[in-house]
Amino acid sequence: MNQTIPTSGDGLTFVAQLTSRSPAAIAVLALDGPQSLEFTSRCWRPNAGDSSLAINAIRYGFTQHEGGGRGESIVVCRTGEQRVELHCHGGRLAAETLIKILVSLGAVTQSPFQCESHEGEDLTVAEAREDITLAATQRTTAILLDQYRGGLKREFDAIQSLLIEGNLAEAKLRLGQLNDRSMLGRHLIEPWRVVLAGPPNVGKSSLLNLLLGYTRAIVHEQAGTTRDLLTERTSFEGWPIELVDSAGIRTATDSIEAKGIEQSLERIATADCTLLLVDPVEGWTETHDEILAQCSERVILVMTKSDMAHQNDVDLKDSDRLHRRVKTSSVTEEGLAELMRVVVSVLVPQALSPGDPVPFRQRHREKIATWMRELGMS
């Protein structure tokens, strides 16, 4: 059954965020439909003069819900008979709050993909256009732009032609290449999750602060300072990364710490990559064995406190599971740049050229999986 997208001709008024949902200086919302002027007048007040809106006239004011006080500053511009654009602060909270107000007045939420879709546009191209608004870095935006320009569509068409022609060897080769890029495609919008793990006082919080470039986690010599998962988003070489500072793994002293350790082990098990930190003085411990048993396949050994004079050699029983060793110091910042490079090389092992097709949605991955099953590839 085909699903049709409602339009303003159905008597509805829609609200959509036209700009990326990633934090920025300005967010732009579009209100489109027969009640766009009514809804605007009920949530917005001008700084001066009356609240009339002439087409293409820019008005300055602030949000005000019915019965509420002065809210966020907002710029309003009526761009059509039944269309109003609202420009507010680019933080997620400001835009989401304004959308909630408009929805409470009767507006229906809509994605930019729906409100700006072009008749006859290929679905894969339209999906890329929608996801571009969600991309957090220039690098991932460029990859999605390649798909918007038809990169993935052309590859799907080419594989379909090869299958019709009976050129199964070439079709399998190209399907394999697409399948290898599926993991990368998953993380054009959602960041890779990188967990910092280890015993207490091994330097996890210090390394987190260093990688972020500012103080996010409390650093203290007392063991068990970090009791909850601390997460923060950043990027390494243009790839979106979510860093997770986990509680130090040890025998808990109370129920709160025990819960934090339990959550840490769960997050380690599902991480895209784990940075397993080792104090060079304490060396490898049974705790490291316990953590390594929970880790996913991507594990990087990080030797902390490399500025200290006395260091022990680390004897690894399961060294084949560790991708690389990197020495770091939160004092001298030794190894910081190398560690970020290693993380990227582990998460994105294959080089990507401009224009390469990349499957970036679940629908694409399912299509590839179906073809591969039919060809006996899985």
Summary of the structure (lengths in Angstrom):
residues: 378
radius of gyration: 25.7
end to end distance: 29.8
largest distance: 75.7
contacts: 1154
relative contact order: 0.11
helix: 38%
strand: 20%
